[in-house]
Amino acid sequence: MRITQGAFSFLPDLTDEQIKKQVDYAISKGWAVSIEWTDDPHPRNTYWDMWGLPLFDCKDSAAVMYELNECRKINPEGYIKLQAFDAALGTESCVLSFIASRPSSEPGFYISRQEGTGRFQKYTFASYTVQSKPAGARY
C-alpha cells in the first residue's frame, strides 16, 4: 500500500534533484521550508514531528537538502515530508506539502470494529506500524 498525502503523492517518488527544484521554487517565492517526519502517517495525523526549526530566510536549497538527508539518516524507516509556508498575508499558510522520503515497506492500515450497545458498531482506521510497535516502544 502506498500512502498518498500531499502534492505529488500519486506520482512516482521524487528524485533528490526534483525535490531540490521544488525547494528552489519555494525559496524563490520567499516561502519558509520545514521538514517533518513520522512513523505513523495516519490520514488524520497531520502534525508530524518537526525536524529542527523551520528554515526561515533560507536562501540556499543545499541547506534544506542537507537537513533532509540528516533526517533520512536518523529516520530511515519513517515518512519525511517537506512543507513550505507563505507569510505574505501575515499568517503562516501552508502552500506546499509533499512526502520527500518513505520507508522501503509501507505496511498500511486496517479497519478496526468496535461493538457498542445494541447493534451499534464503530469503525476506525488503525496503523499496522502502531500495532507492531505500540506507544512507548516506537521512540
PyMOL CGO cylinders between C-alpha atoms (Angstrom):
from pymol import cmd
from pymol.cgo import CYLINDER

trace = [
    CYLINDER, 0.00, 0.00, 0.00, 1.31, 3.45, -0.89, 0.3, 1, 1, 1, 1, 1, 1,
    CYLINDER, 1.31, 3.45, -0.89, 0.46, 6.37, 1.39, 0.3, 1, 1, 1, 1, 1, 1,
    CYLINDER, 0.46, 6.37, 1.39, -0.91, 9.28, -0.63, 0.3, 1, 1, 1, 1, 1, 1,
    CYLINDER, -0.91, 9.28, -0.63, -0.73, 12.57, 1.25, 0.3, 1, 1, 1, 1, 1, 1,
    CYLINDER, -0.73, 12.57, 1.25, 0.19, 15.98, -0.08, 0.3, 1, 1, 1, 1, 1, 1,
    CYLINDER, 0.19, 15.98, -0.08, 1.20, 17.09, -3.55, 0.3, 1, 1, 1, 1, 1, 1,
    CYLINDER, 1.20, 17.09, -3.55, 2.77, 14.60, -5.97, 0.3, 1, 1, 1, 1, 1, 1,
    CYLINDER, 2.77, 14.60, -5.97, 1.57, 11.63, -3.91, 0.3, 1, 1, 1, 1, 1, 1,
    CYLINDER, 1.57, 11.63, -3.91, 0.12, 9.78, -6.89, 0.3, 1, 1, 1, 1, 1, 1,
    CYLINDER, 0.12, 9.78, -6.89, 3.36, 10.18, -8.86, 0.3, 1, 1, 1, 1, 1, 1,
    CYLINDER, 3.36, 10.18, -8.86, 6.48, 8.04, -8.50, 0.3, 1, 1, 1, 1, 1, 1,
    CYLINDER, 6.48, 8.04, -8.50, 8.79, 9.18, -5.70, 0.3, 1, 1, 1, 1, 1, 1,
    CYLINDER, 8.79, 9.18, -5.70, 10.62, 12.40, -6.50, 0.3, 1, 1, 1, 1, 1, 1,
    CYLINDER, 10.62, 12.40, -6.50, 14.36, 12.20, -7.00, 0.3, 1, 1, 1, 1, 1, 1,
    CYLINDER, 14.36, 12.20, -7.00, 16.63, 14.42, -4.94, 0.3, 1, 1, 1, 1, 1, 1,
    CYLINDER, 16.63, 14.42, -4.94, 17.10, 16.66, -7.97, 0.3, 1, 1, 1, 1, 1, 1,
    CYLINDER, 17.10, 16.66, -7.97, 13.33, 17.05, -8.34, 0.3, 1, 1, 1, 1, 1, 1,
    CYLINDER, 13.33, 17.05, -8.34, 12.98, 17.76, -4.61, 0.3, 1, 1, 1, 1, 1, 1,
    CYLINDER, 12.98, 17.76, -4.61, 15.74, 20.38, -4.90, 0.3, 1, 1, 1, 1, 1, 1,
    CYLINDER, 15.74, 20.38, -4.90, 13.83, 22.06, -7.75, 0.3, 1, 1, 1, 1, 1, 1,
    CYLINDER, 13.83, 22.06, -7.75, 10.69, 22.24, -5.59, 0.3, 1, 1, 1, 1, 1, 1,
    CYLINDER, 10.69, 22.24, -5.59, 12.73, 23.74, -2.75, 0.3, 1, 1, 1, 1, 1, 1,
    CYLINDER, 12.73, 23.74, -2.75, 14.32, 26.25, -5.17, 0.3, 1, 1, 1, 1, 1, 1,
    CYLINDER, 14.32, 26.25, -5.17, 10.82, 27.25, -6.28, 0.3, 1, 1, 1, 1, 1, 1,
    CYLINDER, 10.82, 27.25, -6.28, 9.65, 27.70, -2.67, 0.3, 1, 1, 1, 1, 1, 1,
    CYLINDER, 9.65, 27.70, -2.67, 12.71, 29.79, -1.84, 0.3, 1, 1, 1, 1, 1, 1,
    CYLINDER, 12.71, 29.79, -1.84, 12.19, 31.93, -4.97, 0.3, 1, 1, 1, 1, 1, 1,
    CYLINDER, 12.19, 31.93, -4.97, 8.67, 32.73, -3.71, 0.3, 1, 1, 1, 1, 1, 1,
    CYLINDER, 8.67, 32.73, -3.71, 10.02, 33.71, -0.26, 0.3, 1, 1, 1, 1, 1, 1,
    CYLINDER, 10.02, 33.71, -0.26, 8.37, 30.76, 1.50, 0.3, 1, 1, 1, 1, 1, 1,
    CYLINDER, 8.37, 30.76, 1.50, 9.81, 29.20, 4.65, 0.3, 1, 1, 1, 1, 1, 1,
    CYLINDER, 9.81, 29.20, 4.65, 10.56, 25.49, 4.34, 0.3, 1, 1, 1, 1, 1, 1,
    CYLINDER, 10.56, 25.49, 4.34, 10.20, 22.96, 7.13, 0.3, 1, 1, 1, 1, 1, 1,
    CYLINDER, 10.20, 22.96, 7.13, 10.89, 19.24, 7.43, 0.3, 1, 1, 1, 1, 1, 1,
    CYLINDER, 10.89, 19.24, 7.43, 8.68, 16.87, 9.40, 0.3, 1, 1, 1, 1, 1, 1,
    CYLINDER, 8.68, 16.87, 9.40, 8.77, 13.10, 9.93, 0.3, 1, 1, 1, 1, 1, 1,
    CYLINDER, 8.77, 13.10, 9.93, 6.61, 10.32, 11.38, 0.3, 1, 1, 1, 1, 1, 1,
    CYLINDER, 6.61, 10.32, 11.38, 6.34, 6.56, 11.51, 0.3, 1, 1, 1, 1, 1, 1,
    CYLINDER, 6.34, 6.56, 11.51, 2.53, 6.74, 11.67, 0.3, 1, 1, 1, 1, 1, 1,
    CYLINDER, 2.53, 6.74, 11.67, 1.16, 8.59, 8.63, 0.3, 1, 1, 1, 1, 1, 1,
    CYLINDER, 1.16, 8.59, 8.63, -2.49, 8.17, 9.64, 0.3, 1, 1, 1, 1, 1, 1,
    CYLINDER, -2.49, 8.17, 9.64, -4.68, 10.40, 7.42, 0.3, 1, 1, 1, 1, 1, 1,
    CYLINDER, -4.68, 10.40, 7.42, -5.78, 12.41, 10.46, 0.3, 1, 1, 1, 1, 1, 1,
    CYLINDER, -5.78, 12.41, 10.46, -2.24, 12.67, 11.85, 0.3, 1, 1, 1, 1, 1, 1,
    CYLINDER, -2.24, 12.67, 11.85, -1.44, 15.99, 10.18, 0.3, 1, 1, 1, 1, 1, 1,
    CYLINDER, -1.44, 15.99, 10.18, 1.02, 17.18, 12.83, 0.3, 1, 1, 1, 1, 1, 1,
    CYLINDER, 1.02, 17.18, 12.83, 4.20, 15.20, 12.36, 0.3, 1, 1, 1, 1, 1, 1,
    CYLINDER, 4.20, 15.20, 12.36, 7.37, 15.64, 14.43, 0.3, 1, 1, 1, 1, 1, 1,
    CYLINDER, 7.37, 15.64, 14.43, 9.42, 18.63, 13.32, 0.3, 1, 1, 1, 1, 1, 1,
    CYLINDER, 9.42, 18.63, 13.32, 12.99, 18.09, 12.24, 0.3, 1, 1, 1, 1, 1, 1,
    CYLINDER, 12.99, 18.09, 12.24, 14.65, 21.12, 13.77, 0.3, 1, 1, 1, 1, 1, 1,
    CYLINDER, 14.65, 21.12, 13.77, 13.17, 24.56, 13.28, 0.3, 1, 1, 1, 1, 1, 1,
    CYLINDER, 13.17, 24.56, 13.28, 11.58, 25.82, 10.07, 0.3, 1, 1, 1, 1, 1, 1,
    CYLINDER, 11.58, 25.82, 10.07, 14.20, 27.23, 7.74, 0.3, 1, 1, 1, 1, 1, 1,
    CYLINDER, 14.20, 27.23, 7.74, 13.10, 30.87, 7.72, 0.3, 1, 1, 1, 1, 1, 1,
    CYLINDER, 13.10, 30.87, 7.72, 15.05, 33.22, 5.43, 0.3, 1, 1, 1, 1, 1, 1,
    CYLINDER, 15.05, 33.22, 5.43, 16.92, 30.29, 3.89, 0.3, 1, 1, 1, 1, 1, 1,
    CYLINDER, 16.92, 30.29, 3.89, 18.30, 31.34, 0.50, 0.3, 1, 1, 1, 1, 1, 1,
    CYLINDER, 18.30, 31.34, 0.50, 20.04, 28.09, -0.49, 0.3, 1, 1, 1, 1, 1, 1,
    CYLINDER, 20.04, 28.09, -0.49, 18.31, 24.82, -1.29, 0.3, 1, 1, 1, 1, 1, 1,
    CYLINDER, 18.31, 24.82, -1.29, 21.53, 22.98, -0.35, 0.3, 1, 1, 1, 1, 1, 1,
    CYLINDER, 21.53, 22.98, -0.35, 20.82, 23.75, 3.32, 0.3, 1, 1, 1, 1, 1, 1,
    CYLINDER, 20.82, 23.75, 3.32, 17.35, 22.22, 3.04, 0.3, 1, 1, 1, 1, 1, 1,
    CYLINDER, 17.35, 22.22, 3.04, 18.71, 19.17, 1.22, 0.3, 1, 1, 1, 1, 1, 1,
    CYLINDER, 18.71, 19.17, 1.22, 21.38, 18.76, 3.92, 0.3, 1, 1, 1, 1, 1, 1,
    CYLINDER, 21.38, 18.76, 3.92, 18.71, 18.76, 6.65, 0.3, 1, 1, 1, 1, 1, 1,
    CYLINDER, 18.71, 18.76, 6.65, 16.55, 16.36, 4.62, 0.3, 1, 1, 1, 1, 1, 1,
    CYLINDER, 16.55, 16.36, 4.62, 19.45, 13.92, 4.29, 0.3, 1, 1, 1, 1, 1, 1,
    CYLINDER, 19.45, 13.92, 4.29, 20.25, 14.17, 8.01, 0.3, 1, 1, 1, 1, 1, 1,
    CYLINDER, 20.25, 14.17, 8.01, 16.61, 13.39, 8.81, 0.3, 1, 1, 1, 1, 1, 1,
    CYLINDER, 16.61, 13.39, 8.81, 16.77, 10.41, 6.44, 0.3, 1, 1, 1, 1, 1, 1,
    CYLINDER, 16.77, 10.41, 6.44, 19.85, 9.08, 8.28, 0.3, 1, 1, 1, 1, 1, 1,
    CYLINDER, 19.85, 9.08, 8.28, 18.14, 9.22, 11.67, 0.3, 1, 1, 1, 1, 1, 1,
    CYLINDER, 18.14, 9.22, 11.67, 14.71, 8.04, 10.43, 0.3, 1, 1, 1, 1, 1, 1,
    CYLINDER, 14.71, 8.04, 10.43, 15.42, 5.52, 7.64, 0.3, 1, 1, 1, 1, 1, 1,
    CYLINDER, 15.42, 5.52, 7.64, 12.08, 3.74, 8.10, 0.3, 1, 1, 1, 1, 1, 1,
    CYLINDER, 12.08, 3.74, 8.10, 9.97, 6.85, 8.58, 0.3, 1, 1, 1, 1, 1, 1,
    CYLINDER, 9.97, 6.85, 8.58, 7.97, 9.15, 6.37, 0.3, 1, 1, 1, 1, 1, 1,
    CYLINDER, 7.97, 9.15, 6.37, 9.52, 12.56, 5.77, 0.3, 1, 1, 1, 1, 1, 1,
    CYLINDER, 9.52, 12.56, 5.77, 7.67, 15.50, 4.27, 0.3, 1, 1, 1, 1, 1, 1,
    CYLINDER, 7.67, 15.50, 4.27, 8.70, 18.96, 3.21, 0.3, 1, 1, 1, 1, 1, 1,
    CYLINDER, 8.70, 18.96, 3.21, 6.36, 21.87, 3.70, 0.3, 1, 1, 1, 1, 1, 1,
    CYLINDER, 6.36, 21.87, 3.70, 6.52, 25.45, 2.51, 0.3, 1, 1, 1, 1, 1, 1,
    CYLINDER, 6.52, 25.45, 2.51, 4.79, 28.31, 4.30, 0.3, 1, 1, 1, 1, 1, 1,
    CYLINDER, 4.79, 28.31, 4.30, 3.81, 31.69, 2.89, 0.3, 1, 1, 1, 1, 1, 1,
    CYLINDER, 3.81, 31.69, 2.89, 3.72, 34.58, 5.35, 0.3, 1, 1, 1, 1, 1, 1,
    CYLINDER, 3.72, 34.58, 5.35, 2.59, 37.15, 2.75, 0.3, 1, 1, 1, 1, 1, 1,
    CYLINDER, 2.59, 37.15, 2.75, -0.80, 37.69, 4.43, 0.3, 1, 1, 1, 1, 1, 1,
    CYLINDER, -0.80, 37.69, 4.43, 0.68, 37.96, 7.92, 0.3, 1, 1, 1, 1, 1, 1,
    CYLINDER, 0.68, 37.96, 7.92, -0.02, 34.35, 8.84, 0.3, 1, 1, 1, 1, 1, 1,
    CYLINDER, -0.02, 34.35, 8.84, 1.96, 31.22, 8.09, 0.3, 1, 1, 1, 1, 1, 1,
    CYLINDER, 1.96, 31.22, 8.09, -0.15, 29.40, 5.50, 0.3, 1, 1, 1, 1, 1, 1,
    CYLINDER, -0.15, 29.40, 5.50, 0.99, 26.04, 4.16, 0.3, 1, 1, 1, 1, 1, 1,
    CYLINDER, 0.99, 26.04, 4.16, 1.19, 26.39, 0.39, 0.3, 1, 1, 1, 1, 1, 1,
    CYLINDER, 1.19, 26.39, 0.39, 3.14, 23.24, -0.48, 0.3, 1, 1, 1, 1, 1, 1,
    CYLINDER, 3.14, 23.24, -0.48, 3.45, 19.88, 1.23, 0.3, 1, 1, 1, 1, 1, 1,
    CYLINDER, 3.45, 19.88, 1.23, 4.79, 16.61, -0.13, 0.3, 1, 1, 1, 1, 1, 1,
    CYLINDER, 4.79, 16.61, -0.13, 6.35, 13.37, 1.04, 0.3, 1, 1, 1, 1, 1, 1,
    CYLINDER, 6.35, 13.37, 1.04, 10.06, 13.53, 0.27, 0.3, 1, 1, 1, 1, 1, 1,
    CYLINDER, 10.06, 13.53, 0.27, 11.02, 10.13, 1.67, 0.3, 1, 1, 1, 1, 1, 1,
    CYLINDER, 11.02, 10.13, 1.67, 9.18, 6.99, 2.67, 0.3, 1, 1, 1, 1, 1, 1,
    CYLINDER, 9.18, 6.99, 2.67, 10.14, 3.60, 4.12, 0.3, 1, 1, 1, 1, 1, 1,
    CYLINDER, 10.14, 3.60, 4.12, 11.03, 0.71, 1.84, 0.3, 1, 1, 1, 1, 1, 1,
    CYLINDER, 11.03, 0.71, 1.84, 7.98, -1.17, 3.11, 0.3, 1, 1, 1, 1, 1, 1,
    CYLINDER, 7.98, -1.17, 3.11, 4.68, 0.58, 3.80, 0.3, 1, 1, 1, 1, 1, 1,
    CYLINDER, 4.68, 0.58, 3.80, 2.50, -1.69, 5.94, 0.3, 1, 1, 1, 1, 1, 1,
    CYLINDER, 2.50, -1.69, 5.94, -0.61, 0.47, 5.63, 0.3, 1, 1, 1, 1, 1, 1,
    CYLINDER, -0.61, 0.47, 5.63, -3.78, 0.43, 7.72, 0.3, 1, 1, 1, 1, 1, 1,
    CYLINDER, -3.78, 0.43, 7.72, -6.55, -1.89, 8.79, 0.3, 1, 1, 1, 1, 1, 1,
    CYLINDER, -6.55, -1.89, 8.79, -10.15, -1.27, 9.81, 0.3, 1, 1, 1, 1, 1, 1,
    CYLINDER, -10.15, -1.27, 9.81, -10.93, -1.90, 13.46, 0.3, 1, 1, 1, 1, 1, 1,
    CYLINDER, -10.93, -1.90, 13.46, -14.51, -2.58, 14.51, 0.3, 1, 1, 1, 1, 1, 1,
    CYLINDER, -14.51, -2.58, 14.51, -15.84, -1.84, 17.99, 0.3, 1, 1, 1, 1, 1, 1,
    CYLINDER, -15.84, -1.84, 17.99, -19.24, -3.03, 19.04, 0.3, 1, 1, 1, 1, 1, 1,
    CYLINDER, -19.24, -3.03, 19.04, -21.37, -0.89, 21.32, 0.3, 1, 1, 1, 1, 1, 1,
    CYLINDER, -21.37, -0.89, 21.32, -24.74, -1.29, 22.96, 0.3, 1, 1, 1, 1, 1, 1,
    CYLINDER, -24.74, -1.29, 22.96, -27.43, -2.82, 20.83, 0.3, 1, 1, 1, 1, 1, 1,
    CYLINDER, -27.43, -2.82, 20.83, -26.34, -3.20, 17.26, 0.3, 1, 1, 1, 1, 1, 1,
    CYLINDER, -26.34, -3.20, 17.26, -24.19, -0.05, 17.20, 0.3, 1, 1, 1, 1, 1, 1,
    CYLINDER, -24.19, -0.05, 17.20, -20.81, -0.55, 15.55, 0.3, 1, 1, 1, 1, 1, 1,
    CYLINDER, -20.81, -0.55, 15.55, -17.97, 1.91, 15.21, 0.3, 1, 1, 1, 1, 1, 1,
    CYLINDER, -17.97, 1.91, 15.21, -15.22, 1.58, 12.59, 0.3, 1, 1, 1, 1, 1, 1,
    CYLINDER, -15.22, 1.58, 12.59, -11.82, 3.23, 12.78, 0.3, 1, 1, 1, 1, 1, 1,
    CYLINDER, -11.82, 3.23, 12.78, -8.59, 3.07, 10.83, 0.3, 1, 1, 1, 1, 1, 1,
    CYLINDER, -8.59, 3.07, 10.83, -5.51, 1.84, 12.65, 0.3, 1, 1, 1, 1, 1, 1,
    CYLINDER, -5.51, 1.84, 12.65, -1.90, 1.60, 11.53, 0.3, 1, 1, 1, 1, 1, 1,
    CYLINDER, -1.90, 1.60, 11.53, -0.06, -1.71, 11.28, 0.3, 1, 1, 1, 1, 1, 1,
    CYLINDER, -0.06, -1.71, 11.28, 3.07, 0.19, 12.37, 0.3, 1, 1, 1, 1, 1, 1,
    CYLINDER, 3.07, 0.19, 12.37, 1.45, 1.27, 15.62, 0.3, 1, 1, 1, 1, 1, 1,
    CYLINDER, 1.45, 1.27, 15.62, 0.06, -2.24, 16.15, 0.3, 1, 1, 1, 1, 1, 1,
    CYLINDER, 0.06, -2.24, 16.15, 3.53, -3.81, 15.82, 0.3, 1, 1, 1, 1, 1, 1,
    CYLINDER, 3.53, -3.81, 15.82, 5.23, -1.10, 17.92, 0.3, 1, 1, 1, 1, 1, 1,
    CYLINDER, 5.23, -1.10, 17.92, 2.76, 0.36, 20.46, 0.3, 1, 1, 1, 1, 1, 1,
    CYLINDER, 2.76, 0.36, 20.46, 3.18, 3.69, 22.19, 0.3, 1, 1, 1, 1, 1, 1,
    CYLINDER, 3.18, 3.69, 22.19, 6.35, 3.80, 24.25, 0.3, 1, 1, 1, 1, 1, 1,
    CYLINDER, 6.35, 3.80, 24.25, 8.13, 1.23, 22.07, 0.3, 1, 1, 1, 1, 1, 1,
    CYLINDER, 8.13, 1.23, 22.07, 8.46, 3.32, 18.89, 0.3, 1, 1, 1, 1, 1, 1,
    CYLINDER, 8.46, 3.32, 18.89, 10.77, 6.08, 20.13, 0.3, 1, 1, 1, 1, 1, 1,
]
cmd.load_cgo(trace, "trace")
